[in-house]
């Protein structure tokens, strides 16, 4: 019996990654022994390389504003493990984690541990938690890909794919088409798919896959218009929704919000829920997502952003150029070894006056010297720092009024930084 949260987390992490050829068969077998709790839930399933968390956040706030109780399943967490599964934004409590982990342990102890990954165990706990809670709907974000993801045992009301990028090529495939097919694995018979992917070749694949499953393909960006983004937020139109305001920044957040709004529009039209205009506009406007262009301070600006891949860095640069075209830009950056960190640093170098490469606490974080040795430019604006805490303190203290400091990189690093800034900073 687990009595402490850390014991549960250590047990979960002990599963590591699935060994051999992965299937969802063992997961389904365990679910059957648990009474198939996932079948008791109304769900929305969201996959994609970037923007899953923001899309889920927009959906959650609108649905909550309409009076629904909304569960969310997202990853990774930033401040506490319970963030992975929340209800109306309130994380899973330690008491509930212990209760459902102990229930699951009694089942899994008789199973072949090699058949399960740590993410499988987390997903199973979430099904137990939500099935025993008074939720109207649960928003499930995939972990990696879609076809063989632990979450892909649900039959949702709606599926969504934000986009197809380059992450996890070693698992999902070396080409965009291969990675797209993995994400399209979430499409179910007769369940509509919504996407903000814009690549014509990939969309042809989307059309074929949806046709084979008799699933309607919806491309909401065709009915949307981006107006502008400023330090105050973002403004756009979608269908009859005019001058929709967001607190969140950037054209990429316009796309995520459009995806969420199109799903809300569908839920209204299909009479799954009745969501009034006030809840829609207010829910979108108040949505925020920690670690995504998050202001630590505004004068001079210090921004925290979990741009952890090529697409994320590109979006970050676009937002900075929109909002701070005349500011000198300084970056503190850390990445994990599975990402194309050298290319990301090179992209930042094209718009920066200074990059400081540092290291978070995650065991796969790249050492500053190792990453510095990877760069293929002269490196005159690029520096190394072993202590991100000392670097952040010094950088904020010396920041001038015409400068903006951006602390960015892996979400594990962002978690370290938020924990330090909001809990441990002297």
C-alpha positions in Angstrom: 0.0 0.0 0.0 1.3 3.4 -0.9 1.2 6.0 1.9 3.2 8.8 0.3 2.8 10.7 -3.0 6.6 10.2 -3.7 6.2 6.5 -3.4 3.5 6.5 -6.1 5.5 8.7 -8.4 8.6 6.4 -8.0 6.4 3.4 -8.7 5.0 5.0 -11.9 8.5 6.1 -13.1 9.7 2.6 -12.5 7.7 1.4 -15.5 9.8 3.5 -17.9 9.0 3.0 -21.6 7.2 0.0 -23.3 9.6 -2.7 -24.4 9.3 -4.4 -27.7 6.5 -4.0 -30.2 3.8 -1.9 -28.5 0.1 -2.6 -28.6 -2.8 -1.3 -26.6 -4.0 -4.9 -25.8 -2.6 -5.1 -22.3 -4.0 -1.7 -21.4 -7.4 -2.7 -22.6 -7.2 -5.9 -20.6 -6.5 -4.0 -17.4 -9.3 -1.6 -18.2 -11.7 -4.5 -18.5 -10.6 -5.7 -15.0 -11.3 -2.2 -13.7 -14.8 -2.2 -15.2 -13.9 -0.1 -18.2 -14.0 3.3 -16.4 -13.0 5.1 -19.6 -16.3 4.1 -21.3 -18.3 6.0 -18.6 -16.8 9.3 -19.7 -17.7 11.9 -22.4 -14.4 13.0 -23.9 -12.7 15.2 -26.4 -9.4 13.9 -27.8 -6.6 16.4 -28.8 -3.4 15.4 -30.6 -0.7 17.4 -32.3 2.9 18.5 -32.0 2.3 22.0 -30.6 -0.7 23.7 -29.1 -2.5 20.7 -27.5 -2.3 22.2 -24.0 -3.4 25.7 -25.1 -6.3 24.2 -27.1 -7.4 22.2 -24.1 -7.1 25.3 -21.9 -9.3 27.3 -24.2 -11.9 24.5 -24.3 -11.8 24.1 -20.5 -12.4 27.7 -19.7 -15.3 28.1 -22.1 -17.0 24.9 -20.8 -16.4 25.9 -17.2 -17.8 29.3 -17.8 -20.9 27.6 -19.2 -21.4 25.8 -15.9 -19.9 22.4 -16.8 -17.5 20.4 -14.6 -14.5 19.8 -16.9 -11.7 17.3 -16.4 -8.4 17.8 -18.2 -5.6 15.3 -18.8 -2.4 17.1 -19.9 1.4 16.7 -19.7 4.0 17.4 -18.5 3.2 19.1 -15.2 4.9 22.3 -14.2 4.5 22.6 -10.4 2.9 19.4 -9.1 2.1 15.9 -10.3 -1.6 16.4 -9.8 -1.7 19.0 -12.6 -1.7 16.1 -15.1 -5.4 15.4 -14.2 -7.5 18.3 -13.0 -11.1 19.2 -12.6 -12.0 22.8 -13.3 -8.4 23.6 -13.0 -7.9 22.0 -9.6 -5.2 19.4 -9.6 -5.7 15.8 -8.4 -5.2 15.7 -4.7 -2.6 13.5 -2.9 -5.4 11.7 -1.2 -7.1 10.8 -4.5 -3.7 9.9 -6.1 -3.0 7.5 -3.3 -6.5 5.9 -3.4 -6.5 5.3 -7.2 -2.8 4.3 -7.4 -3.4 1.6 -4.7 -6.5 0.4 -6.5 -4.5 0.1 -9.7 -1.5 -1.5 -8.0 -3.6 -4.4 -6.9 -4.4 -5.1 -10.6 -1.0 -4.4 -12.1 1.0 -6.5 -9.7 -0.2 -9.6 -11.5 0.5 -8.2 -15.0 3.8 -8.3 -17.0 5.3 -4.9 -16.1 7.2 -4.8 -19.5 3.8 -4.4 -21.3 3.3 -1.0 -19.7 4.9 2.4 -19.8 4.8 5.0 -17.0 2.4 7.0 -19.2 0.0 4.0 -19.4 -0.1 3.9 -15.6 -0.8 7.7 -15.3 -3.6 7.3 -18.0 -5.2 4.4 -16.1 -5.2 6.5 -12.9 -6.9 9.3 -14.7 -9.7 7.0 -15.9 -10.4 5.8 -12.4 -10.3 9.4 -11.1 -12.6 11.0 -13.6 -15.0 8.0 -13.7 -15.5 8.5 -10.0 -15.9 12.2 -10.1 -18.8 14.4 -11.1 -17.5 15.6 -14.5 -19.5 16.5 -17.5 -16.7 16.0 -19.9 -13.0 15.2 -19.9 -10.5 16.8 -22.4 -7.7 14.2 -23.1 -4.4 15.4 -24.6 -2.3 12.7 -26.2 1.2 12.0 -24.9 3.1 11.0 -28.0 1.6 10.6 -31.5 -1.9 9.1 -31.3 -2.3 5.6 -32.7 -0.5 3.8 -29.9 -0.9 6.5 -27.3 -2.4 5.4 -23.9 -5.3 7.8 -24.3 -6.3 6.1 -27.6 -8.7 3.7 -25.9 -11.4 6.4 -25.6 -14.2 7.0 -28.0 -14.6 10.8 -28.0 -17.3 13.1 -29.1 -14.7 15.0 -31.1 -11.1 14.5 -32.2 -8.7 17.3 -32.9 -5.2 17.5 -34.3 -3.5 20.9 -33.9 -0.6 20.3 -36.3 2.1 17.9 -37.4 5.7 18.8 -36.5 9.1 17.1 -36.2 9.0 15.9 -32.6 9.6 12.3 -31.6 10.7 11.3 -35.1 12.6 8.3 -33.5 9.2 6.9 -32.4 6.7 8.3 -34.9 8.7 8.2 -38.1 11.3 10.2 -40.1 8.8 11.9 -42.4 5.9 14.3 -42.0 3.6 11.8 -43.6 4.6 9.0 -41.2 4.1 11.3 -38.2 0.8 12.5 -39.5 -0.4 8.9 -39.9 0.4 8.2 -36.3 -1.5 11.2 -35.1 -4.4 10.3 -37.4 -4.6 7.1 -35.5 -6.9 8.9 -33.0 -9.6 9.2 -35.7 -12.6 7.0 -34.9 -15.5 5.7 -37.0 -18.0 8.5 -37.5 -16.3 10.9 -35.0 -15.6 14.4 -36.5 -12.0 15.5 -36.8 -11.0 19.2 -36.4 -7.6 20.4 -37.4 -5.5 23.6 -37.8 -2.9 21.8 -39.9 -2.2 23.8 -43.1 0.2 21.7 -45.2 -1.7 20.7 -48.4 0.0 17.3 -48.7 -0.8 16.4 -45.1 -4.4 17.6 -45.5 -4.8 15.3 -48.4 -3.8 12.5 -46.1 -6.3 13.8 -43.5 -9.1 13.7 -46.0 -8.4 10.1 -47.1 -8.2 8.9 -43.5 -11.3 10.7 -42.5 -13.2 9.4 -45.5 -12.1 5.8 -44.7 -13.6 6.3 -41.2 -16.8 8.2 -42.3 -15.5 11.0 -40.1 -16.1 14.6 -41.1 -13.0 16.7 -41.6 -13.3 20.3 -40.4 -10.7 23.0 -41.1 -11.7 26.0 -39.1 -8.9 28.3 -40.2 -10.8 28.6 -43.5 -13.4 30.6 -41.7 -11.1 32.6 -39.4 -9.2 35.9 -39.7 -6.3 36.9 -37.6 -6.4 40.6 -36.7 -3.4 41.4 -34.5 -1.4 40.5 -31.4 0.0 43.0 -28.9 1.3 42.9 -25.3 -2.3 43.1 -24.3 -3.3 39.9 -26.1 -4.7 38.7 -29.4 -7.8 39.6 -31.6 -9.5 37.6 -34.3 -12.7 36.7 -36.1 -14.2 33.3 -36.6 -17.4 32.8 -38.6 -20.0 35.0 -36.9 -17.9 35.5 -33.8 -16.4 39.0 -34.3 -13.5 40.6 -32.5 -12.8 37.6 -30.2 -10.2 38.6 -27.6 -7.5 36.5 -26.0 -5.2 37.2 -23.1 -2.7 34.9 -24.8 -0.3 36.1 -27.4 0.6 35.2 -30.9 -0.8 34.0 -34.2 -0.2 30.4 -33.1 -2.6 31.1 -30.1 -5.2 32.5 -32.6 -5.0 29.1 -34.3 -5.3 27.2 -31.1 -8.3 29.3 -30.0 -9.9 28.9 -33.4 -9.6 25.2 -33.1 -11.2 25.3 -29.6 -14.0 27.7 -30.8 -14.8 25.5 -33.8 -15.3 22.5 -31.4 -17.5 24.6 -29.1 -19.5 25.6 -32.1 -19.9 21.9 -33.0 -21.0 21.0 -29.5 -23.6 23.7 -29.6 -24.9 22.7 -33.1 -25.1 19.1 -32.2 -26.8 19.9 -28.9 -24.3 18.1 -26.8 -24.2 21.2 -24.7 -25.8 24.6 -24.9 -23.1 27.2 -24.4 -24.1 30.9 -24.6 -22.1 33.7 -26.2 -21.1 35.3 -22.9 -19.4 32.0 -21.8 -17.7 31.6 -25.1 -16.2 35.2 -25.3 -15.4 35.3 -21.6 -13.9 31.8 -21.5 -11.6 32.5 -24.4 -10.6 35.9 -23.0 -9.6 34.7 -19.5 -7.7 31.7 -20.7 -4.0 31.6 -19.7 -1.5 28.7 -19.8 1.5 28.7 -17.5 4.8 28.8 -19.2 3.4 29.9 -22.5 4.6 33.5 -23.1 4.0 34.1 -19.4 5.1 37.5 -18.1 7.2 37.3 -14.9 7.3 41.1 -15.0 6.3 43.7 -17.6 8.6 46.6 -17.1 11.2 45.8 -18.3 9.6 42.6 -19.7 10.7 39.2 -18.5 8.9 36.3 -20.3 8.8 32.6 -19.6 8.0 30.4 -22.6 8.1 26.6 -23.1 9.3 26.8 -26.7 11.0 23.4 -26.8 11.1 22.5 -30.5 11.7 24.1 -33.9 8.0 25.0 -34.4 7.8 26.5 -30.9 10.9 28.6 -31.3 9.6 29.9 -34.6 6.3 30.9 -33.0 8.1 32.5 -30.1 10.3 34.6 -32.5 7.2 35.7 -34.5 5.4 36.9 -31.3 8.5 38.8 -30.1 8.9 40.5 -33.4 5.2 41.5 -33.3 5.2 42.8 -29.8 8.7 44.0 -29.2 10.1 44.9 -32.6 12.4 47.6 -31.2 13.6 45.9 -28.0 16.9 44.2 -27.7 16.3 40.5 -27.1 18.1 38.4 -24.5 17.5 34.7 -24.1 18.2 32.1 -21.3 17.8 28.7 -22.9 17.9 25.0 -21.9 17.0 21.9 -23.9 16.9 18.2 -23.5 19.0 15.8 -25.6 16.1 14.5 -27.7 15.5 17.9 -29.4 17.4 19.7 -32.2 18.9 22.1 -29.7 21.7 23.4 -31.9 19.2 24.5 -34.6 17.0 26.2 -32.0 19.9 28.2 -30.6 20.9 29.2 -34.2 17.3 30.4 -34.8 17.4 32.5 -31.6 20.8 33.9 -32.5 19.3 35.4 -35.6 17.1 37.8 -33.5 19.1 38.2 -30.3 21.7 40.3 -28.7 22.6 37.6 -26.2 21.9 33.9 -25.5 22.9 32.2 -22.3 22.9 28.5 -22.5 22.2 26.8 -19.1 20.9 23.5 -17.7 17.8 22.5 -15.8 17.6 19.6 -13.4 16.1 17.0 -15.8 18.6 14.2 -16.3 18.4 14.5 -20.1 19.2 18.2 -20.1 22.1 19.1 -22.4 25.2 20.4 -20.6 25.9 24.0 -21.6 29.4 23.2 -22.9 28.1 20.3 -24.9 25.4 22.4 -26.6 27.8 25.3 -27.2 30.1 22.9 -29.0 27.2 22.0 -31.3 26.5 25.5 -32.7 27.7 26.2 -36.2 28.0 30.0 -36.1 30.7 32.2 -34.5 29.0 32.2 -31.1 30.0 35.8 -30.2 26.6 36.5 -28.6 26.4 33.0 -27.0 27.5 32.2 -23.4 27.4 29.3 -21.0 26.1 29.3 -17.4 26.0 26.3 -15.1 23.5 27.8 -12.6 20.2 28.9 -14.1 19.2 30.5 -10.8 22.2 32.8 -10.6 21.9 33.6 -14.3 18.3 34.5 -14.0 18.9 36.7 -11.0 21.8 38.6 -12.7 19.9 38.9 -16.0 16.8 40.4 -14.4 18.8 42.7 -12.2 20.8 44.1 -15.2 17.9 44.3 -17.7 17.4 47.7 -19.2 14.2 49.5 -20.3 14.8 48.8 -24.0 15.5 45.1 -23.5 13.3 42.0 -23.1 14.5 38.9 -21.4 13.1 35.5 -22.5 13.6 32.4 -20.5 12.7 29.5 -22.7 13.4 25.9 -23.7 12.1 22.5 -22.5 9.0 22.4 -20.3 11.1 20.6 -17.7 13.3 23.6 -17.6 10.3 25.9 -17.4 9.1 23.9 -14.5 12.4 24.3 -12.7 12.3 28.1 -13.3 8.7 28.5 -12.2 9.4 26.5 -9.0 12.5 28.7 -8.3 10.8 32.0 -9.1 7.5 31.4 -7.3 8.7 29.1 -4.4 12.4 29.2 -3.9 13.7 32.6 -4.8 15.3 34.5 -2.0 
